[in-house]
Amino acid sequence: MLQLIAFIIFIFSVLAIIFVLLKKTPALTSLPKNGHHGIKKHKIILNIEKKIKDTHFNLFEKQLWLHKFLSWAKVWILKIETEIDHLLSGLRKKAQQLDKEGKKKNKEH
């Protein structure tokens, strides 16, 4: 039963797509082939669109610089963090050695 309902919905969907294509095909063929719609834009609108596109490109370029700077900063921060880790581990080893020597002295007394 469920398959029958799904099949009926599928048939109606295909018929609806065919109907829309048959109705809209003449309108689609009458459109120009180069993508222009035949309406010229005013110079002011063209200038505004050009400024928006230039701003968007500049924003993208600024984002690239920001990405490069942040990547560089991340690399240096990781290098510094690694160096600090080495220094801390060295301090811990020295502290453990001092504790061992202090315990040895306390046992001797």
C-alpha positions as a Markdown table, in Angstrom:
| # | Residue | x | y | z |
|---|---|---|---|---|
| 1 | Met | 0.0 | 0.0 | 0.0 |
| 2 | Leu | 2.8 | 2.4 | 0.9 |
| 3 | Gln | 4.6 | 1.6 | -2.4 |
| 4 | Leu | 1.4 | 2.4 | -4.3 |
| 5 | Ile | 1.1 | 5.8 | -2.6 |
| 6 | Ala | 4.7 | 6.6 | -3.3 |
| 7 | Phe | 4.3 | 5.5 | -6.9 |
| 8 | Ile | 1.2 | 7.7 | -7.4 |
| 9 | Ile | 3.1 | 10.7 | -5.9 |
| 10 | Phe | 6.0 | 10.0 | -8.2 |
| 11 | Ile | 3.7 | 9.9 | -11.3 |
| 12 | Phe | 2.0 | 13.2 | -10.3 |
| 13 | Ser | 5.3 | 14.8 | -9.7 |
| 14 | Val | 6.6 | 13.8 | -13.1 |
| 15 | Leu | 3.4 | 14.9 | -14.8 |
| 16 | Ala | 3.6 | 18.3 | -13.0 |
| 17 | Ile | 7.2 | 18.8 | -14.2 |
| 18 | Ile | 6.3 | 18.0 | -17.8 |
| 19 | Phe | 3.3 | 20.3 | -17.6 |
| 20 | Val | 5.5 | 23.2 | -16.3 |
| 21 | Leu | 8.1 | 22.6 | -19.0 |
| 22 | Leu | 5.5 | 22.5 | -21.8 |
| 23 | Lys | 3.9 | 25.8 | -20.5 |
| 24 | Lys | 7.2 | 27.7 | -20.0 |
| 25 | Thr | 9.2 | 26.4 | -23.0 |
| 26 | Pro | 7.9 | 29.1 | -25.4 |
| 27 | Ala | 8.8 | 31.8 | -22.8 |
| 28 | Leu | 12.3 | 30.4 | -22.3 |
| 29 | Thr | 13.0 | 30.2 | -26.0 |
| 30 | Ser | 12.0 | 33.8 | -26.5 |
| 31 | Leu | 14.7 | 35.0 | -24.0 |
| 32 | Pro | 18.0 | 36.2 | -25.5 |
| 33 | Lys | 20.7 | 33.7 | -25.7 |
| 34 | Asn | 23.6 | 35.8 | -24.3 |
| 35 | Gly | 22.0 | 36.3 | -20.9 |
| 36 | His | 21.1 | 39.9 | -21.2 |
| 37 | His | 17.5 | 40.9 | -20.6 |
| 38 | Gly | 17.4 | 43.9 | -22.9 |
| 39 | Ile | 17.1 | 46.6 | -20.1 |
| 40 | Lys | 20.0 | 48.9 | -19.8 |
| 41 | Lys | 21.1 | 50.0 | -16.4 |
| 42 | His | 21.6 | 53.6 | -15.5 |
| 43 | Lys | 25.1 | 54.8 | -15.0 |
| 44 | Ile | 24.5 | 55.6 | -11.3 |
| 45 | Ile | 23.4 | 52.0 | -10.7 |
| 46 | Leu | 26.4 | 50.7 | -12.7 |
| 47 | Asn | 28.8 | 52.9 | -10.6 |
| 48 | Ile | 27.2 | 51.7 | -7.4 |
| 49 | Glu | 27.5 | 48.0 | -8.4 |
| 50 | Lys | 31.2 | 48.6 | -9.4 |
| 51 | Lys | 31.9 | 50.2 | -6.0 |
| 52 | Ile | 30.3 | 47.3 | -4.2 |
| 53 | Lys | 32.2 | 44.7 | -6.2 |
| 54 | Asp | 35.5 | 46.6 | -5.6 |
| 55 | Thr | 34.8 | 46.9 | -1.9 |
| 56 | His | 34.0 | 43.2 | -1.7 |
| 57 | Phe | 37.2 | 42.4 | -3.5 |
| 58 | Asn | 39.2 | 44.6 | -1.1 |
| 59 | Leu | 37.5 | 43.0 | 1.8 |
| 60 | Phe | 38.5 | 39.6 | 0.5 |
| 61 | Glu | 42.1 | 40.8 | 0.1 |
| 62 | Lys | 42.1 | 42.2 | 3.6 |
| 63 | Gln | 40.9 | 38.8 | 4.9 |
| 64 | Leu | 43.8 | 37.1 | 3.1 |
| 65 | Trp | 46.3 | 39.4 | 4.8 |
| 66 | Leu | 44.5 | 38.9 | 8.1 |
| 67 | His | 44.7 | 35.1 | 7.6 |
| 68 | Lys | 48.4 | 35.2 | 6.7 |
| 69 | Phe | 49.1 | 37.4 | 9.8 |
| 70 | Leu | 47.1 | 35.2 | 12.1 |
| 71 | Ser | 48.8 | 32.1 | 10.8 |
| 72 | Trp | 52.2 | 33.7 | 11.3 |
| 73 | Ala | 51.3 | 34.7 | 14.8 |
| 74 | Lys | 50.0 | 31.2 | 15.6 |
| 75 | Val | 53.3 | 29.6 | 14.5 |
| 76 | Trp | 55.3 | 32.0 | 16.6 |
| 77 | Ile | 53.1 | 31.5 | 19.6 |
| 78 | Leu | 53.5 | 27.7 | 19.3 |
| 79 | Lys | 57.3 | 28.1 | 19.1 |
| 80 | Ile | 57.2 | 30.3 | 22.2 |
| 81 | Glu | 54.9 | 27.8 | 24.0 |
| 82 | Thr | 57.3 | 24.9 | 23.1 |
| 83 | Glu | 60.2 | 26.9 | 24.5 |
| 84 | Ile | 58.4 | 27.7 | 27.7 |
| 85 | Asp | 57.4 | 24.0 | 28.0 |
| 86 | His | 61.1 | 23.0 | 27.8 |
| 87 | Leu | 62.1 | 25.5 | 30.4 |
| 88 | Leu | 59.3 | 24.4 | 32.8 |
| 89 | Ser | 60.3 | 20.7 | 32.4 |
| 90 | Gly | 63.9 | 21.7 | 33.2 |
| 91 | Leu | 62.8 | 23.5 | 36.3 |
| 92 | Arg | 60.7 | 20.6 | 37.4 |
| 93 | Lys | 63.6 | 18.2 | 37.0 |
| 94 | Lys | 65.8 | 20.5 | 39.1 |
| 95 | Ala | 63.1 | 20.8 | 41.7 |
| 96 | Gln | 62.8 | 17.0 | 41.9 |
| 97 | Gln | 66.6 | 16.7 | 42.3 |
| 98 | Leu | 66.6 | 19.3 | 45.1 |
| 99 | Asp | 63.8 | 17.5 | 46.8 |
| 100 | Lys | 65.7 | 14.2 | 46.6 |
| 101 | Glu | 68.8 | 15.8 | 48.0 |
| 102 | Gly | 66.8 | 17.5 | 50.7 |
| 103 | Lys | 65.2 | 14.2 | 51.7 |
| 104 | Lys | 68.6 | 12.5 | 51.7 |
| 105 | Lys | 70.0 | 15.2 | 54.1 |
| 106 | Asn | 67.0 | 14.8 | 56.4 |
| 107 | Lys | 67.5 | 11.1 | 56.6 |
| 108 | Glu | 71.2 | 11.5 | 57.4 |
| 109 | His | 70.4 | 13.8 | 60.3 |
